[in-house]
Amino acid sequence: MHLSENVIKIELLLLKVLFVAAILFYGLTVYGATLSLSPSTGVYTAGQTFSAKVVVNTSGASINAADGTLTFNPKEITVTGISKGSIFNLWTAEPAYSNSNGTITFSGGSPTGYTGSGGTVINITFKAASAGSPRVSFSKGSVLAADGRGTNVLTNMNGGAYTIAAAGATPVPEEIEYVAPANTPKAPQVVSSTHPDSSKWYQVKNAELSWAVEGGVTAVRTLLDSSAASVPTKVYESAISNISLSNLDEGVQYFHIQFKNKDGWGRVAHYKLAVDTQKPTAFDITLNEGSDLSNPTQTLKLTAQDATSKVKRFLIQLDGKDPYEYIDEQGSSTVQLPPLEPGHHTAIIEAFDEAGNGVISTFSFSILAFDKPQFTEYPKEINEQVIPVLKGITRPNAKVEISMLQVGLSISRAEAVKTYEVQSSENGEFIFIPDGRLSLGVYEVTAVAIDQYGAQSEASDAIRIAVQQPGYMKIGSFIVSFLSVLIPLVALLGLLILGTGFMLAKLRTLKKGVTKEAHEAATMLTSEFASLRSHIEKEKTNLESSRKTKKLTKAESELFESLSTALKTSEKRVQKEIGDVEELFD
């Protein structure tokens, strides 16, 4: 007993030394520690108990002491219990409370120092006395840095504001974190091979979880439910280091686990398991209400429904181009498309929920072009010494892109086009002057306007400008052109006359030859046919002489008569053909 009292006296002495050192070595360095009540809000019913704790956020500084006083209205809430937290082990003033005065006080420290964002100083159990809106506030406090000077780095103190409903009312339930006794194990560090990030959604319904079992742990208890702060209930007397969970429900569930040692059950670890295996049930795409279809920049409204997780990731393919990703971080359910040219457009969009389940929808629309520009004044013909001036009209304050094509060139159309840019006035008028004289030829000019909002017009009707030589040069050029045609024509006519005479001479010579040959053929034909008739008569006479009667039979007479007739007919036909040949050359 005396030894324990001596230890306590030594601890108190050390703590007093820490405070004295803090006062002696006070400096100017200021950090930003905060004392807060957690949770700072809650809804309860009259007669219900609830827990809160005082936590310190050191904002990166190392501290070794803190004290404070909280006040409350005992007619609204009362304190039923108070216990020490985990970051201090020396107490100059034990945590205490007074329901009659409505105060809670504490003053503790640690020679080793503490750095963190949520260190528990004390745990408090309240009881709601009556309906109302009680507040628990810090009336004073300090947090001393472990800098050898005891610098007070406290900058903020945040109390709590609660709502107490009447006993018959049904308040909104609030999760109260389990407060572990001193010297019990810290919360296990849970890891998962199937759901590695507890803040994300997964399509996997079977979970594998594991954790490292610390020395001195004698038992483990777990629980799987839909509450974020439940205390585990299933006990494993032999400390397990992993677990398999199968057929998880769609939505969010929590795996709770805590260790036990000789001093009791420690802090609870809560591991979130978010499961969504179903794709979104509906996905519609529309234009934003009141959209101006002549505006090249359009905003699409994306309406996606998913029963489990949110839909905020979209993969967009516009007019068959490479798709790009859009994340709706603000939850606006809209996406602004890049500027589009007038015409028909198609958007194919796949919507994904937080687990990566996707559904595709298609939407088509048209960007309208406004009225095409018009050229109001322009020369149709100019000489090459003159620079033309063209005037036109379109939308006010629009950019006008002028395209000038020299037609008839052997190069490609793209190479033959020159482009210029002018600006229309507030009245929509524009003037275009080329940057130099134009070479001889014919030019085709068109214009496209783009207004101040990016909307684009149709191309204007094409106009043509002929660039010619001056008058005196045109006459000389005409004479040269005329002579260049006349001289070859005269030469060609002379060659035609010579050729015709030559052909006529040849024809005359040919006629004489043909006539001569025709006469010779006719004479020879008459002689040969006469000889043939004489030969037949001779053969007839010889045949008659050979007969005793000196006469031919009837058949023989008819044969000789037939041969004589055939010879006469053949002679007349051949003579006619020779006559026809002679007539060709007459």
Secondary structure, DSSP 4 states (H G I P E B T S, - for coil): -HHHHHHHHHHHHHHHHHHHHHHHT--S----EEEEEES-EEEEETT-EEEEEEEEE-TT--EEEEEEEEE--TTTEEEEEEEE-SS--EEEEEEEEETTTTEEEEEEEEEEEE--SSEEEEEEEEEE-SSB--EEEEEEEEEEETTTT--B-EEEEE-EEEEEE-TTS-PPP------PPTTPPPPP--EESSS--TTSEES-S-EEEE-PPPTT--EEEEEEES-TTPPP-EEESS---EEEE-SPPSEEEEEEEEEEETTEEEEEEEEEEEE--S--SEEEEEEPTT--TTSS--EEEEEEE-SSS-EEEEEEEETTS--EEEE-TT---EEEPPP--SEEEEEEEEEEETT--EEEEEEEEEEPPBPPPEEEE--SEEETT----EEEE-STT-EEEEEEEEET-SS-HHHHEEEEEEE--TTSEEEE--SSPPPSEEEEEEEEEE-TTS-BBPPPPPEEEEEE--HHHHHHHHHHHHHHHHHHHHHHHHHHHHHHHHHHHHHHHHHHHHHHHHHHHHHHHHHHHHHHHHHHHHHHHHHHHTSSSS---HHHHHHHHHHHHHHHHHHHHHHHHHHHHHHHT-
